[in-house]
Structures are given as C-alpha cells and as structure tokens.
Amino acid sequence: MEGIISYGAHIPIYRLSREILNQVWGGRGKGEKAIANVDEDSMTMGVEAARNCLKGIEKSSVDALYFASTTPPFKEKQSASIMAAALDLREDIIAVDLTDSLRSGTIALRMALDAVKAGSAKKVLVVASDCRIPPPNSALEPLFGDGAAAFLIGEGGIAVEIEGSYYLTSEFVDMWRMEYDKTTRSWEDRFIRDEGYIPHFQKAVSALLKAHNLSAKDFAKAAFYAPDARLHSDMAKRLGLDAKTQVQNPLFDQLGNTGTAFAPMILVGALEEAKPGDRILLANYGDGADAHVLRVTEGIEKIKDRRGIKKNLESKLMLDNYGKYIKFRSLMQFAETTDYRPRTSLPQLWRDRQWVFRFHGHKCKKCGKTQFPMQQFCMYCQAPEEFLEEIPLSDRKGTLFTFSMDERAPVVDPPNVLGVVNLEGGGRFFSQMTDRDVNNIKVGMPMEVTFRRIHDALGVHNYFWKCKPVRE
C-alpha cells in the first residue's frame, strides 16, 4: 500500500500585521501573514520543511526529491539539487524542479505516488514552497504569505493512504508572472471566481466523489485551496461541508495564501489533528484543479512529534514597520554601502561543498574531537587527514557559548549578531545568528543550525548555514 509516510512544514518566524499595512495604505484589514526572513527563499524554507519531515527517518532511504514552487531561486539551475545536498541525501537520487503552477505541489504528489507504484523509487520526498511578492498597495499584498510543506511518499508503514485522485487541466489564465516580473499579476476578481475557480474546482471534486461513490459527509476534514477567505467559505458551502467541523482552518489571517504550498500546508494542519480511520478531502486549484481522497491509518500516531503547523504559528516575531518588509523584499533602491562588496567563488564552493552545503565536519580518530569546518589536520592533536572521519552535523542542536552584536554592520536587518555554538556530541560552530529576538539572547540558550541564503554576488545565490535559537 502506497501513501504518505511522514509530513513536515515550515512557517517563517516573522509576521506582518495588516494593521501595519493599514497605516501605510489605509484600509481596515485585520490579522497577519507570515513573511520570509531576509535570508530565506522558497528553497531554504523547503529545506526546513523537509528536515522536519525526515525527522527519525534514514536519509539514505530517499530515492527522489521533487521540489514544487512558482518562485524557485534560479531560472536556469536546479534548486532541488542544492536542496538535496543541504538535506544530506544520496547523490544517486532523482532530483526534479516542478514550477510555473500553483498546483505544482499536488502534481508532484501524484508523480511521487506513480514512481513508488511503478517501482522506480521506494521513497520520494515532495517539497512545496513559495515566497511570492505581491505588488505594494494591491489587493494581493495583505493576502500573500510565505511557507513550505513536505511529504515523504513510500510503500509500507504509511500514515496516510491516497485512495483516489482526479486531475483536471485547463488553459485558464488568472494569475501569472512574465519572464522579468518581480511581482505577481492578477485578473479581475469576478472573472477569476465565475470562470476559473468555482467551475474548475467543483468539477474536479464532483468527479472524484462520483468515481468513489462518496459524498461530503464521508470526510472528517477537508483541506482545500481558495484564492481568499471569502471564496474559501463560499466553496465549503457549495461542496456541502460543515464549516465548523469539517473544514480545516485555511489560516488566511495567521499565515496568508502561500501559493504552491497553501493546500499542502493546510493538509499538514489537518494531519496534525487526524485520527486513524479519518477520511480527508484534499483539493487544489491553478491551471485546472485536482482532488484527492485520503484515508488516515494507525501510522499517523508515530509522526505526531512533527513540528507541523501549530507550533510554527505559535513561534513568531512581529515586523514593527513596513520599511523593514520593503527592505526584506528589495522593493526599493537604497544607498549602496561602499565598504562592503559581497563576493563568491564557484570553484571554492565546489571544493568545500561537503561542509558548505551538507554541513559535514571531521571527527579525529586519534583524539576523538569534532571540528567544523573540515580541515586537513586535526586542530587539537594535529593528526593528518587520514585520521579524520567525515561526519554529518546538521541535525545536532547545541548551546550558545558566546555572541556579539554590531549595530553599524552593513546588513539588511541590523544588528549583525554573530554566535558561537557548542554542538551536542562535540564540535563548535561560528556564524551569523538569524531568526533572533535581540532582546532575548542569552549565553547557554538552546540553538540549532539552519540553511540560509547568505548573499548574492556575480549573479549567484550563495547559501550556507547559520545558527538560530531553537523554536519551541
């Protein structure tokens, strides 16, 4: 039996309240949306969701990685390959980017399921992530949020069986971006509603239910996409769902519409609360629509320790002004800093890829000490390289040994906080600290590492690891 073995999610720590937007543009909106940190993008958020999904699972068992996003960092360079390295997966896997459609995530699920059924892969990791930029002072600005979800698809020991699916493809155009567009374009709301979302969505769900002789009352929860809260509520009524008991909270006022990741993230929220035997309706929209019947098994109880949606929502920092959001998204041109020129070297990144992307260190076979980054000699006993064993360190947590703050450093989100972290089991890591509340940094606090975007130089996105306080 094939299906979902595990799930994971990531919601950025920062939130932007709609009250802040009201102060700038006027309006009466309430609630908040998740905002990717300045060093986050769709790929780094996807890495975090996938790490959560793979908790307790042998990484060498993953045979393929499908990354779904409308906002991949590169237009000509596979993002899934970098993600696979950051996740420390095997090199002999299939890595695929699926993009250009809000339905890429659920399409990737189908591809993963087909691969497992065909026997070409035993386990496939599916990651859906988006970091879309809405036009300032538009209807989309208070709506769009950032986030990621991940699912491990396999055979045997599954937590969720995918009993059936229906896919509908359409050439309908409602939201899009051209080659050089920074922000998303959208057509008129009524046209999208009457000619796009409602007819395509209803047709997909109706066809699925008819094929499996099911009705709305047969589902414990429904996790489905909608462009906004109003249309989500309207569609629930059209499908005959009880809004109080059957509809999974779409989190428009806590998370926002996360694009490709939206329906997958709502599904993660439903699975956090699901019980064995529950049936869940999953439905998605964009360039057509698709719908799925999911049945929860006893295996769901084994993965209740995932971070998921609830804990991510509870852990947050509020952006206190619109200017910081504008800087995070590079939506204005600011004065250049003349004393700081970011650089990159692709040959050096390639030479050091094992510790730059995979966060591998060395453990000395003579003195037993662990060191990072990898060296040609043990920094403690000077043993040569043949005595140094390469070991993964990215899953280790640690404690903050010391830190510094530079208020005048040329960074987008000052102050620049540098931390030294003592890793569990040995090893010490020195890096920038991200996702931090500068008023609550203390020596000895629990820390972990996270894969982030460092800077852009020579037209290349540079990624590395940073430390951050553990999100409880």
Buried (B, 14 or more C-beta within 10 A) or exposed (E): EBBBBBBBBBBBBBBBBBEBBBEBBEBEBEBBBBBBBBBBBBBBBBBBBBBBBBEEBEBEBBBBBBBBBBBBBEEEEBBBBBBBBBBBBEEEBBBBBBBBBBBBBBBBBBBBBBBBEEEEBBBBBBBBBBBBBBBBEBEBBBBBBBBBBBBBBBBEEBBBBBBBBBBBEBEBEBBEBEEEEEBBBBBEBEEBBEEBBBBBBBBBBEBBBEEBEBEBEEBBBBBBBBBBBEBBBBBBEBBEBEEEEBBBBBBBBBBBBBBBBBBBBBBBBBBBBBEEEBBBBBBBBBBBBBBBBBBBBEBBEEBEEBBBBEBBBEBBBEBEEBEBBBBBBEEEEEEEEEEEEEEBEEEEBEEBEBBBBBBBBBBBEEEEBBBBBBBEBBEEEEBEEEBBEEBEBBBBEBBBBEBEBEEEBEBBBEBBBBBBBBBBEBBBBEBBBBBBEEEEBEEEBBBBBBBBBBBEEEEBBBBBBBBBBEBE
